Amino acid sequence: MEFTQQKIDELKKQHGKVFLFQCADDPSKSCLLRRVNRNDLSMANMAAILKNADGSSHFDAHKFNETILLNTWLDGDEEIKTNDQLFLGVSEQLDAVIEKAKFEVKEL
């Protein structure tokens, strides 16, 4: 999918940073995502903690990634959300939209 510079500029103005994810095997498969915020992370964590039949719980990394993708999605080829191969490819790169400041820790 192609995005005009005007569209990208509008999204940047509205959301700050915008990230282009483009499939190396098929460049027509692409999407734009915004930076993740704390609410997105909270929702993804809640969605990813699943209860087992015995009452215990486990963390589903794919559900976490799916929630991040859906919540930060701005525009793009909808097949990325539904095609497992495309979804898994994007999932491996989602760390790019989770930006963190670097800190030094010093014992006082």
KACOR-V174409 format. One record per residue. RES is the residue in three letters. OMEGA is omega in whole degrees, -180 to 180 (NA if undefined). D_LAST is the distance of its C-alpha to the last C-alpha in Angstrom with 1 decimal. Layout:
res = [RES | RES]
omega = [OMEGA | OMEGA]
d_last = [D_LAST | D_LAST]
//
This chain:
res = [MET | GLU | PHE | THR | GLN | GLN | LYS | ILE | ASP | GLU | LEU | LYS | LYS | GLN | HIS | GLY | LYS | VAL | PHE | LEU | PHE | GLN | CYS | ALA | ASP | ASP | PRO | SER | LYS | SER | CYS | LEU | LEU | ARG | ARG | VAL | ASN | ARG | ASN | ASP | LEU | SER | MET | ALA | ASN | MET | ALA | ALA | ILE | LEU | LYS | ASN | ALA | ASP | GLY | SER | SER | HIS | PHE | ASP | ALA | HIS | LYS | PHE | ASN | GLU | THR | ILE | LEU | LEU | ASN | THR | TRP | LEU | ASP | GLY | ASP | GLU | GLU | ILE | LYS | THR | ASN | ASP | GLN | LEU | PHE | LEU | GLY | VAL | SER | GLU | GLN | LEU | ASP | ALA | VAL | ILE | GLU | LYS | ALA | LYS | PHE | GLU | VAL | LYS | GLU | LEU]
omega = [179 | 179 | 179 | 177 | 178 | 179 | 180 | 180 | 178 | -180 | 177 | 180 | -177 | -171 | -174 | -179 | 177 | -177 | 176 | 172 | -176 | -179 | 180 | -179 | -179 | -176 | 177 | 177 | -177 | 178 | 176 | 178 | 176 | 178 | 178 | 174 | -178 | 179 | 177 | 180 | 178 | 180 | -180 | 178 | 179 | -180 | -174 | 179 | -175 | 179 | 174 | -180 | -178 | 179 | 176 | 180 | 176 | -178 | 179 | -177 | 179 | 177 | 176 | -179 | 179 | -180 | 176 | -180 | -177 | -177 | -179 | -178 | 176 | -178 | 175 | -180 | -176 | -180 | 179 | -179 | -171 | -179 | -175 | -179 | 179 | 180 | -179 | 177 | 177 | -178 | -180 | -175 | -174 | 177 | -179 | -178 | 176 | -178 | -180 | 173 | 178 | 179 | 169 | 178 | 179 | 176 | -179 | NA]
d_last = [52.6 | 52.4 | 50.4 | 51.6 | 49.2 | 50.2 | 49.0 | 45.7 | 45.2 | 46.0 | 43.5 | 40.7 | 41.5 | 41.4 | 38.5 | 36.4 | 36.0 | 38.9 | 39.0 | 42.3 | 42.8 | 45.9 | 47.6 | 48.1 | 51.3 | 52.8 | 51.3 | 53.3 | 50.9 | 47.9 | 45.8 | 43.4 | 40.2 | 37.6 | 33.9 | 32.5 | 30.8 | 29.0 | 32.4 | 33.9 | 31.2 | 31.7 | 35.4 | 35.3 | 33.1 | 35.5 | 38.5 | 37.3 | 36.7 | 40.2 | 41.6 | 43.6 | 46.9 | 45.3 | 42.8 | 39.8 | 38.3 | 37.4 | 35.8 | 38.4 | 36.9 | 40.2 | 40.2 | 36.7 | 37.9 | 41.1 | 39.4 | 37.2 | 40.3 | 42.4 | 39.9 | 39.0 | 42.6 | 44.2 | 47.3 | 48.9 | 51.2 | 51.3 | 52.1 | 48.5 | 47.8 | 50.7 | 51.3 | 49.2 | 49.1 | 47.9 | 45.4 | 43.9 | 43.7 | 41.9 | 39.6 | 38.2 | 37.2 | 35.7 | 32.1 | 33.1 | 33.2 | 29.8 | 27.6 | 23.9 | 21.4 | 18.9 | 15.2 | 12.4 | 9.5 | 6.2 | 3.8 | 0.0]
//
